Amino acid sequence: MVVCGDDGLAHRLTAELRGVHGEQVTLVVPPDERTARTPVVGRARAASALLDRVVSAAVGRGAGTANAPVSGNGSSGGNAQRGVEERLLEAADPTEAVLAEAGVEGAAALALVYDDDETNIRAALTARRLNPRLRLVLRLYNRRLGQHIEELLDQAAALAAVSGEGAEGGVEASTTVLSDADTAAPALAAAAVAGTTKVVQTDSLLLRAVERVPSRDGRIADRGLCTLALLSANGTGPAGAGGSGDGDEEGPRLLPDDEEVRRAGGRAAVVLEDVSAAPGGPASDTAGRGMGVVPPLASLFSRRLRWSLAGLVGCVVALAVALWVVADVHPLSAFYLTLLDLFAIDNPALGEPVGRQVLQLLSGLVGLLLLPVLLAAVLEALGTFRTTSALRKPPRGLGGHVVLLGLGKIGTRVLTRLRELHVSVVCVESDPEARGLATARRLRVPVVLGDVTQEGVLEAAKIHRAHALLAVTSADTTNLEAVLYARSVRPDLRVVLRLYDDDFAAAVYRTLRAAHPQASTRSRSVSHLAAPAFAGAMLGRRVLGALSVERRVLLFASVDVAGHPELEGRTVGQAFRAGAWRVLAVERQASVPASYALRPGDRVVVAATRRGLADLG
């Protein structure tokens, strides 16, 4: 395996391939620290030491040396030193010479995870020419461009196979385009909002993982289709929380068997449910909400103006009815004469009864009141159309919303995910040219422009009335400073941090939970959430999604039954290993019983731990 990258995802992916899957890996990174962020382990150890001095009782140091070029951090830390060969190659750019030196011509898979899309595409085109049989995994933010690049590279591999260049090696060439932002955004959004779900879509059905809290008698009424995980025994947090490591017996238990579920009375659980994929369901309920060019009619006029117009309409109706009664005219004529008086059209009631003349004067007075209301309506409507392309400000009285810090790659995806879940959001962004501002305008989400570390910015985002704070900027110190300040304003505020590496995220979580035990705290590393999906794609598995369960990750993958003795010939109920994998569904079939025997031509959707997916082969 060859991994090329310039940030933490490359290091984390290398540790994943070596420690979990036992692969030989060549890592290509830039040589200059000014063009590449400090290696994951060194930054994590330094951050852990700093937090250890702040709250020494709350932070535990992980094992390993700080100067190791690559090490397995997080849950796979103990597995990364199994003696699997690793080669480190320093190069500024993945040129043809660099890729050849890295051994791409004889490699089984290549992951290009640079932060720049153009660099990844250029290297992928070169690598496909060097090795038509190569399995390519690209990190691209632009999803539409990624689809075209995937088709292009697959077509090039197919043509090479027809011409005979790909006949040797026995490795099926493929191209997979992934985005760390798309992989991590659902977990970040779900951690910020209580009760949200993780949805996994297959060819035939829609599945979602939801948290179930036991009742007073310690039982969970609805276990769904199966139990995916038992949460920590201390019950301090839901599935998105940071918490115990893999070796902690009180930590989360992934894919437990029925006996373990029965013994785990009083523990919250993550269960799997089958939901309808019909229109109006959870996947399509808000697909077009707020995205039109013309804003909704109710947004054209303020509530006060709408009430003023309604009051004037009521006055006109009352005057017309009074004229109908007093002057004894036809109702339509009464409305016509009232409107003439209202708009000051010359038709004086000379020689008419006194009642008619009084009503005419009252109609003229109402007409005078109507003029400024109509003028205000026109100006407000024009202003609304003019500001649909501008940024909205947080409305007065807003509360129960999520404050989202940062509208970069990750923040933009998280914002889209939150709006799909009907969550009210207020964004804070310091860069007026940030890529996510266009998405915020399209979704008509309020945005506060300013540095979150400056006083008054979070207050403008109504942090004191917010439900949660989600800090996903690219600077760890900015996210941490914003969370600490928000906690000083609201000690019980739910906070979620996006941090650069997993060890730092774990250390921050433990410290904040020790300092604010009554509040909900989540810390997330994007590289930790995204690395399993990239590793699965390099090994030829179709990873459908990842579910964060405390500080562990549960993967949903599509696997061919053929060639897997653990699955072939077994029933759905038998194709299960506690703590490793569980068959959830058979693709292209609406439903299958537990007694269904898996055939070589079947493709199944499995939930698996990272170790279980590696053992499944």
N, C-alpha and C positions, 0 to 999 in steps of 0.2 A: 504494500500500500504506500502511496505517496500523498502527502498532505502539504499544500502550499498556502500560506496565509501570513497576515501581518498583525493579527490581534489575538485575543484570548481564545477565540473559537478554534483556531488552529492548534493551540496547545491542549485545549480540553479534548478536542477530537482525537489527537494523537494518544493522549492518555486513555481515552475510551477504547481505541482500537488495540492498544497494547495490553492494558490491564484487564479489560472485560472480555475481549474477543481473541486475545492471544496472537495478534497479527504482527508481522514484521513491518515496520513503518520507517519511511524516510521523511523527515520534516524539513521543509524549506522555508526559512524565515529571513527577513531583512537583517543585515549585519549591524546597521547603525541604530542605536537606541533612540535617536532623534526621529527616525522614520518608523519605529516600531515600539509599541508599548512594552513596558517591562514585563518579563516573563511572569506568568500567572503565579507560580509558587512564591517567587521572591516578594511580589506585591502583597500576596495574601499573608505571608508570615510577618511582614513589616506591619501591616494593618492589624493583625491579631495581637502583636506585641504592644502596639499603641493602645488598643482597647483593653488589653489585659492590665495595663497600668491604671486605666481609668476605673474599671470595675473588675478587680482581680478575682473576685469570687464568682463572677458570672461567665468568664470566658475561659475556655480550655484550649491549650495549644495542640495543634495536630503534629503528628510525627513527620519526619522528613527534613531534609536540609534545604536551606533557602537558596543555595546556589545551584541546585539541580536544574538543568536546562528544561526538562519536562518531567513531570511527576503526576501520578494519579491523585488528584485532590478530591475532596468531598467523599462520597460513598465508595468510590473505587480506589481510594488511596492505598489500601493494603494490597491491591492486586496488581499495581503497576510495576512492581519490582520483581516479577516472576522470571526474570532472565530473558525475556523476549528481546530480540535484537532491535535496536533503534539507531538510526543514523541522522545526524544533524548537519544540514547544508545551509550555509548562509549565502544569500544572493539578493541583490536589490530588486530585480525583476525576474519573472518566470520566462526567460527567453528560451529559444530552442536549445541553446547550448546547456542552459541550466537544467531544463527538463530532461535532456539526454543524460547529463551527469547524475541526476536523481534516479535514473533507471526506469523512466517511463516506458521505454520500448519493451521492457520485460515485466512491467507491473501488471497486477490484476485490476487495480482501481486507482483513480486519481481524484482527489478533492481539491478544488480551487475555491478557497474561502477568503480571498482578499476583500477588503471593505469596498473596493472600487469595482463596479460592474464591468467596465471596459477592460480592466486588467484580466478579470476572470474569463471573459469572452475571447480575448486575444490568445490567452494561454490555452483555452479549450480547443480552439481551432488548430493551434500548433500541435497539441497533444494527440488529437484525432488523426492528424496526418502522420505523426511518428508511430502511432500504434492504433490501427483501426479496430483492434479487438478490446481496447481499453474501456473499462466501465468508468464513466465520467460523472462526477457530482459537482455541480456549480452552485455557488451562492450568489443569487441575483435578487436585487430589491424590486426591479421592474418586472412584474409578473407577466405582462403581455409580451414583452420582449423575450422573457424566459421561455414562453411557449414556442415562439418561433425558433429560438436557438436550439431548443430541445429537438424539434422536428428536423432542423437542418443537420445537426450532428448525427442523429439517428439515421437519416437518409444517407449521409456520407459513410457511416459504418455498414449499412446494408449494401451499398454499391461496392464497397471494398470487399465484402464477403462474396458477392457475385463474381467479382474479378479474380477471386482466389487469394487475396491478401489476408483475409480473415479466416482461412480454413484451419489454421493451426492454433493450438493453445487451448481449445475447448471452452473458452470463457465467452459467455454471451455478452456482446457489447451492448451497452445501453447508456443513455444520458438522462440524468435526473437533475432538475433545477429546483432548488429549495431556497427558502428565505428564513434566516434566523428570526426576523421580525414576525413573520407569519406563524412560526412555530411557537414563539414565546408569548405572543400577544394574548391568546386565549387564557393561558395560565395567569398572566398578570392581571387581566381584567377580572377573572373569576376570583382571584385573591382579594381584590378591592371591594367586591360587591357580595354581600352575604346572600346565599340562596341561588347564585348563578350556577350554570351547569356546563360541563364539558361535553360537546356533541361530536360524535364520530359518524360520518356518513359512508356507507358502503353502496354497492351497486343495487341492493334490494331493500335496504331498510335503514332507519335512522336510530342510532343508539345514543344515549346520554348517561353520563355518570353524575350522580347527585349524592349529596351528603344526607344521611339520616341520623338524627339524634335520638337516643333511647328515651322512652317515657319514664315516669316515676318508678314503675315496677322493673326498670332495667331492660325492657324489651323494645325491639324495633318492629313496629307494626308491618311495615312494607319493606321486604327485602328485595323487591324487584326481580329481575331475571337471575341475578347471582350477586354475591358479595365480592367486590373487587379488592377492598382493603378494610382493615380494622385500624382505626386511628389510635393515637397514643393513649395509654391507659390513664394518664393524668388528666385527659380531657381538656387540655389548655387551649386547643385550637382546632379549627377545621382542617379540611384537606389541604388548604393552601398554606398552612403555617409552616414556619421553620420548626425544627424540633430535633428529635433524637436521630442518631445515626443509624446505619444499617445493623450494627451489632448490638444495639440497645434492645433488651428484651421487652422493655416498656414502650418501645417506639412503635411505629406503624408496622402492621403485618400485611404484606401484599399477597393477594390471591390465596386467602386461607381456605382450608377444606371445611366441610360441613361440621365436623367435630370441633374444630377450633372456633368456628362461629358460635356454636352452642355454648362452649365454655366461656366465651368472651362476653358475659353479661355486663351490661352497663357501659360498654364502649361504643362510641359513635362509629359509624361505618360509611363507606362509600359503596353504593350499590349501582347496578346497571339497570336501566329502564329502556323499553322500546317505545318510541314516540312516533306519531304519524308524520309522514313527509308531505302531507297534502298541503295545498295553498292555505295560507293563514296559520300554519304551524310555526314552531319556533325558528325554523331556518329561513322563512320567507315573510315573516310578519311585518317587518319594517324595511323591506328591500328598497322601496322607493320613497321612503318617508323623508320629506324635507329636501328632496334633490331636484325639484322642478325649477324651471326658470321663473315662473309666476308664483309668488308666495301665496299661502292660503288666504282666503278672504278675511278671516278673522284677524290676521296679522296686519292688514292694511290700516285698521283703525284701532285706537286704544279703547280700553273698556269704558273710560269716562266719556269719550266721544260717542261711542255706540249707545250709551244710556241717554246722552243728550239728543241724539237723533230719534231714539225711540220715544222720548218725552214729547218732542215736537210733533211727531206723527200722531201721538195720542191727542194732542191739542187740536190738530187739524180735524181729526175724526169727531172730537167733541163739538167743535164749532159747526161742522157740517150737520151733525144731528140736531144741534140747537136751531140752526136756520131752517131745517126741514120742519121742525115743530112750530117755530114762531111764524114763519112766512107761509107755511102750508104749501110748499112747492115739492116737486118731484125729488126723490133722494139724489138722483144723478145731477139734477140742476142745482141742488143744494151744495154738492161737492164742487161743482163747476164754479158757482158764484164764490164759494169760500176760497178756492184757489186763485180766482181773479183778485179778490181782496188781499189775499196773502202775498201775491207777487206785485201788488200796487198797480195793477192794470186799471186804466181809467174806466170806471163804471160806478160813479157815485150813486148812492141810494137816495136820491132826492125825491121827495114826495112819498117815500116808503114809510111804513110804521116805525115807531121809535125802536122797537126791538131789533128790527133789521138794521137800522143805522148803528145801534150799539155793537151788534155783532160785526159789522163791517169795520168799525174802529178797532175792536179786539183782534180781528183777523189781520189788520194792518200792523198792529203791535207785534203779533206773533211772527209776521213776515220780517219785521226788523230784527227780531231775535234769531230768525233762521239764517240770515245772511252771514254773520260771523261763524256760525256752526258749519255751514256749507264751505266757507273759505278754509276753515281749519281742516275739514275732511279732505279737501282737495290737496292742501299742502302736506298733510300727513301721509296721504296715499302716495304722492309724488316722492316724498322723502323715503318712504318704505321701499319703493321700487329702486330709488337711487342707492340705498344702503344695503340692498341684498348682496352686492358684491363686496361690501365692506365688512369689517369685523364687528360683531355684536358685543355689547357690554352686558355684564351680569345684571339681570333685572332685580329690582328692589323686592325684598321679601323672599328671595330664593333661599331654599334650604333643602337638606337631605340629598345633596348632590355629591358628585365625586370631583375633587380638584385634581386635574391632571397636569403635572409639570413636565414640559418638554414635548415638542412636536417634531421630533426628528423621525428617523426610520421606525424605531420601536413605538414612539408616542403616537404616530399617525395610525399605525395598525391597531394599537390599543384603543384609540378614539373611535375608530370605525367599529370595533368589536363592542364597545360600551354602548354605542348608539343602536346597534343591532339588538341589544338586550334592553332597550327602552330606558336606559340609565341617563339621568340628567347630568351633564358634564359642564364644568368651567375649566378652560385651559389657561395655562400660564406659560408664556414663551418670551425669552429675552431677545431673540433674533427676529427682526421684522421681515427677513427673507427666508424664514424656515419653510421647509417643503410642506409641512403639515398645515400651514395656514390656509392653503387653497382647499384642503379637505374640510377644515373648520368652517370656512365660508359656505361651502356646498351643503354641509349638514346643518348650517345655521346654529353653530355652537358658540356661546360667548367666549371671548378670549381677552385676557389681560396681558398687555405687552409690558414687560419690565423684568428686571433682574429679581429673581425670587429671594435672593439673599438681602435685598434692600427692604427697609421697613415700609410697610404699607401695601406691598404687592399682594401678599397672601390675604391681607384684610380686604383688599378690593375684590378678591375671588371668593369672599364670604366664607373663609375658612372656619370661622367660629360657628357657622351653622351647617357645615358640610358633614356628609356621612363618612367620607374617607378621603385620604390623601394618597395619590399614586405618583411617586417621583420616578420618572424614567428618562431624565436627562443623561447625557453622555459623561458627565462629571460626577464621580463618586462623592466628592466633598460637597458639591452643590446639593445632591440628593440628601445626604446625611444632615447638612446644615438646615435644609428646609424642613426635614422631619423633626429635628430637635426644636426648631422654633415653633412649628405647629403644635408640638406636644406641650410647649410652655403656654400656648394659648388655650389648647384643649387637651388636657392630660388623658382623656379617654378616647381620643380620636383614633380610628382605625387607619393604620399607615401601611403602605406597601412600597418597598424600595427596589429599584433596579440597580444592582451593583455589578461591577466588572467581572469579578471572579467569585467562585463558589465559596472558598474559604473565608473571604472577606464578608460575604453575605451571611454566612453562618455566625461569624463573630459578632457582626452588628446585630443580628437577631437576638443572640443570647444576651447581649448587653442591654438592648432596649427592653427586652422582656423582664430582665432583672430590675431595671430602673422603673418600669411602668407595668407591674404585673397585672393590673386591672384592665389594661388596654390590649387591643388586638394588633399584633405586629407581624408583618411578613417581609422577608428579604429574599430577593430573587436574583439569580445570576442568569443572564440570557444565554451565555455559553453552556451552562449546565443544562438548561432546558432544551437547547437546540442540538447539542452534540449527539445524543442518542439517535435522532432522526437522520443526521448526516452519516453516522456510522452504519446504520441499517441500510441506507441507500448504497453505500460503498460495498456492502456485502451482498447486494442484490435483493434486498428485501424491500417491499413497498410499505413504508411506515406511514400509517394514516394519521397519526396524531400522538400526542404525549399528554399524560395526566400527571400533574404534580400532586403528590401525596406527602404532605409535610416536606421533609428534605429529600424524599426519594421520588423517582420517576417511574411511572407505569406506561409502557408503550402499547399502542394498538397498531398491529401490522397485518398485512395480507400475505399469506404464505401458501405456496402450492403444496398439496399433500404428497404428490409424487416425489420420491426420493427421501422422504422423512419417515423412518420406521416408527418414530414415536407417534405418528398420526395415521399412517396408511394401514387400513384394515381394522382400525379401532373405532369404537363408537364415539359419539360426541362426548358422552359422559366419561368414557375411559381416557380420552385424549386430554388429560389434565394432570399436571404435577403441581402440588401445593407449593406456593412460594416461587414458582417459575413461570408457568404459562397455563392458560385456559382457553379452549375454543369457544368463541362467542357466537359465531354464525358461519354459515356456508354461503358464499357469494352466489348470486343468481337464483337463490331459493328464498321464498318468502319466510318460511319457518321450517325448522327441522327438530324432531324429537331427540331426546338424549340417547335413544337407542339407534339412531341413524349411523350406519357404518360408513366411514369416510373412504372414498374411492380415489385412485391415483389422479383422475381427471378433475377432482374438486380443488377449489381454492377457498381457504378458510380465513376468517378474521380472528386473530388471537389477541388476547391481552397478555402481556409478558413483562417480566422485569428485564432489565438490561442483561443480567447474567443468564436468565432463562432464554432470552432471544438468541444469545450466543450459543448456549448449549443445544438449542433446537436445530442449529446448523442451517 
